[in-house]
Amino acid sequence: MAMHRSTRATDPVARRCIAYIGARCLRICLLLSFAVWCPPAQAHGIVGNRLFPGTLAFEDPAVNDELAFPDFSSVGQWDQGSAVVDDRVGWSFSRLLTPTIAIGVGGGWIHRNWRASQTSGFDVTNVGLKALLYKNDSREVMFSAGASWGVGGSGSQAVGANRSDTVQPGLFFGKGFGDLPECVSWLRPFAVTGAVSVEHPLAASSMNLGIDPQTGQLSQMTTRNVDFLHWGFSVQYSTFYLTNRFAPGKLPKGEPVQQFVPIVEFAFDSANGVKTAATMNPGIAYVANTYQVGVEAIVPLNSEGGRNVGMRAQLLLFLDDLLPSIFGKPIFDR
């Protein structure tokens, strides 16, 4: 879940380069999404003994039938040169088309506190495809790709979400260390996941509300649309490895659910000519058979990352287990 920020105009040559790279990545991801074949995916982001919980700051590598609601966050940041606090209630839904390809849609509602006044409105609606490209149970590896479309005009000017259409191709991975040798067995509970995506706007500018620096009042202002590189990674610790259910080199008979997973996520938003916004997000997730509950702090690592410590909380429902009669198999099962 990338954080969008308004920035000043960047170098035209650099903008064209990022636009070209983004377009090429989008084509590659779409081709891979429709051409890929691999063994059927397992629920909840499980690969071998490893469970990758749904991350809150960026996309995880799993491809599932799931609903995230409510997805709440509260964070202070800079917008149009002014300090604001955004309280957001979001949602996202994904449905398997095949065992390895899912279609998803998501959006949200934002309440923005400008100190001098308050505004509210819808966030941008995003629609996308995501495909599981590779999975290795014994090595605890999962790799996915996807592409999404940010629907232009679906967000409100009042909360800075009235942006042009955007395309956002991305890559997502997860690697658990349960396959490490005995000499470093203490590392086996750890895992890393990561995501990288390019957000490319299809128009040069948008109109949103902002604080006029001359009057200090809210007014319509032109927002310069720039290309963003959203990227991040997480470090996770699987408490499943602390139980006697785990045996090195042997796959489990049952799913490694019903466990707490401590996690630290690092999220970054980069654009040419602007300092990267960076946050560290320590938290914990509890994963059950039909749901996951996650909560984490949002700790700015620089001024662009926020004004103070915020928080996120999410309820993630595994629809294939919660409603198996409806979501028990993909729409186009092979």
N, C-alpha and C positions, 0 to 999 in steps of 0.2 A: 504494500500500500504506500505508494510513493507520495511524498509531500511536494505540492506544486508551489513555486514561488515566482513572483513577478521580478524581472530584472531589467537592467538597461540594455540597450542594443549592443550586439557583439560585432566583431570584425566580419565584414561581408564574406570574405574568402573562407574564414573558418566556419561560418554558418553554412555555406554551400557544401563544404567538406562533410560536416556532420549530417546535413540533409541527405547527401549522397550515400553515406555509410548507413544511415537509418533506413533509407529506401531499400538498399541491398539486403540488409539484415531482415527486413520485413518479408521480402520475396523468398529468401532462404527459409525463414521460419514457417511461412505458409506452405511452401513446397514440402518441407519435412513433415509438417503436421498432417498433410493428406497422404503422404507417401509412406510414412513409417509403419513398420510392423514389428511387434515384439510380444512376448508372452503376456497373458492377461494381468492387469494390475491388481494389487491387493489393497484392501481398504485401509484408510487412515494414514497413508504414507508409510506403510510397513514394507521393509525389504529385509528378508532373513530374520535375524534377531533384533533388528533395529526398527524403532519407531521414530519417524521424523514428525514432531508435532507441527501444527499449522503455525507459521510465524506471523507476527502482528505488524511488523514494520515494513515487510516486503513479501513478495510471493514465495511460497514454498514449492518444492519440486513435485509434490503429489498431484495426481489427477483422479478426482473422485466425484461422487454425488454428494454435495454438501451445501449447507446453508449457514452463513455467518450472520447472526443477528441475536442480540444487538452487538454492534462493534463500536464501542465508545472510546473517544479520546478527548483529552483536554490539554492544549499546548499553547504557550505564548510564543509569538514569532513576529517578524517584521513584514509588513505588507504596504506597498506604495510609500515606503519610507517612514511608516508609523508603526508603533507597537500595538499589537492586537492580541487578544486571547480567543482562540477558536475552540468551542465545545462542539464536537461532531458525533452524531449517531449514524453509523453507516450500516450497510448490508451488502451481501454478495451471495450469489447462487450459482452453482455449477451443476451441469447434467452431462453424464457420459453419453456420447453418441456411439462410440465403439469402446471396447475394453481399454483403449489407450488414448482416446481423444475426447475432450470435453468442451462444451460451449458454456460460457459464463457471462453474467451480467451483474453489475453492481452500481451502487450510488450511495447517497446519504443526505443528511440535513445538517446544516451548520448554523450555530448561533455565534455571532461575532461581537466581541466587546471592544469598542474603539476607545474606551475610557470616557470620552465626551458623549458618546451615543452608542446604541446597540442596533445591530441589524441581524436578520436571519434569512435563510434561503436554501434552495437545493444545491448540492454539489454536482459536479459533472457526472453524467451517466456513462459507464464504460461497458462495451460489449466485446468479447474476445473468444479466441480458440486457444487451447493448450493441449499439447501432445506429450506423452511419455515416450522418449526416444530410446532409452537404455535402462536396464535394471539388472543387477547382479546380486542375488541373495547371499552367496557366500562371501562376497566382498563388501556387502552393505553399501552399494552404490546405486544412485538414482539420478537420472539426467532428463530434463524436459525442456521444451521450447514452446513459445506461444507468441501471439500477437493480439493486440487489443485496439479498439477504435473508441476514442473519446468523442462522444456525440456533441458537436458544436451547438452552442445555444441552450443546452440542457441544464446548465448551471445558472445561478443567479448572480447578477451584477452586485448585489448587496454584500456578498461574501467573497467577491473576487473570483468567482467561478464561471463567469461568462467568457469562456475561451472559444477559439475556433476549433474546428475538427482537428483531432490529432491521431497519429498512428504511433503505436508503441510496441515494437518487437522486443522479445526478451529471451534470455536463457536462464535456467534454474538447475541447481545441482544439490545433491546431498551425499555425504560420505561418512560412514561410521567406521570406528577403529576396532571393532570386535574381532577382526581377523589378524590382529597383531600377535607376534610370538610371545611366549611365556615370559621372556626377559623384560618385556615392557607391558605386562598384563595390566598394570595400574592405569594405562591409557585406554583400555578397551571400552569403558563406559562413555568416552567422549565421542562426539561427532561434530561435523561442521556442515552447514548449508550455506548457499549463497545465491545471489540473483544479480543480473545486470540487464538493463533495458535502456533503449534510446527513445525518448519522447519527442516526436517531430510535429510541430504545428503546421497546418496547411494554409494559414493566413499570417500576414506579417504583424497584425495588431488586433487587440480586442478592447472593448469599452467596459470598465468596471468602476465601482465606487472607490474613492480613496480620499485621504486627507489633503486638501489643497495647502501647500506649504505657505502660501501668502495669506490666506484667510483663516487657516486652521479649522475649516469646516469640511464636512463630507460633500463631495461633488463628483460628477462623472469625470473620469480621467482615462486617457488612452494608455493601455498596457501593451508594451512591446513584447511580442511572443518570440521566445528563443528556444533553441533545442536544449534539452536536458539529458544528461546521463544519470540515471538512477541506479545505484549499486549498493550492495551491502552483503554482510555475512553474519552468521551466528555460530556460537560455540554452545553445544548442548551436552548435558550429562544424563545418561539413561540409568535410572535407579533399578531398572530391570536386571542390570548386570550385577547388582549387589545381592540378588537372590540365588537360591540353589537351582532355579529353573534353567540357568544358562550353562551350557557346556561348550567350550571352544570347538569350533569346527562342525557342530551339529545344529541343524536348523530346528526351530521349536515346533512342537505339535500344535500349539495354540498361539493366538496372537498375543504379542507382548503389550497388552493394554492394562488398565487399572494401575497406572503408575504416575508418579510425579516426575516431571522433567525440568530441572533448573536450566535456564537459558539466558544468554546475553547476546543481544542483537546489536550490530553496528550498521547504521544506515547513512548514506551519503547522497547528496544531490549536487551535481556539477554542471556548470555552464561556462562557456568561454567568456573570459573577461570578468568573471564574478567569482569570488571566493567560495569554495565548496562548503555547503551546509552539512554539518556532521553531528550525529547524536549517538549516544550509547544507551541501550535499552535493556537493563537487567530485569529479569522477571522469572516466572514459573508457570508451567502448564500442567494441568491434571487431565489425563486422557482415560476415558472410560470406554465401554463398548459402543455407546451410541452418541457420545458427545465429548467435547473438549472445552475446558474453561482455562483461559489464559489471562494473566495480568502482568503488566510491566511498567516501570518508570521510564520517562523520556528525559534523559540527561543531556543537555546541550554540551558539545565539545568545543564550540566556538560561538561567537555572537550570531552568526548566520543560522546556527542550528536551533536558536530559540532564546527567549528572555529568561526563563526559569525552568525548574523541573516540572514536567507534566506527567501524565499517566495515560495508559491504554488498558482496556479490558474487553474481552471478547468471549461470546458463547458460540461454539462451532458445533453444528449438528451433523452427524453422519447419517444421511438420509437413507442409504442402502440398508443400514441396520435398523434405523428407527422406523422406516416405512418400507419393508422389503417387498410388499405386494405391488408397490408403485415404482420403487427405485431399485428393485432387486437385480436388474440386469440392464445393460446399455440399450439405447433405443434401436441401434442397428447392430445387434449382436452377431458376431461372426460365427 
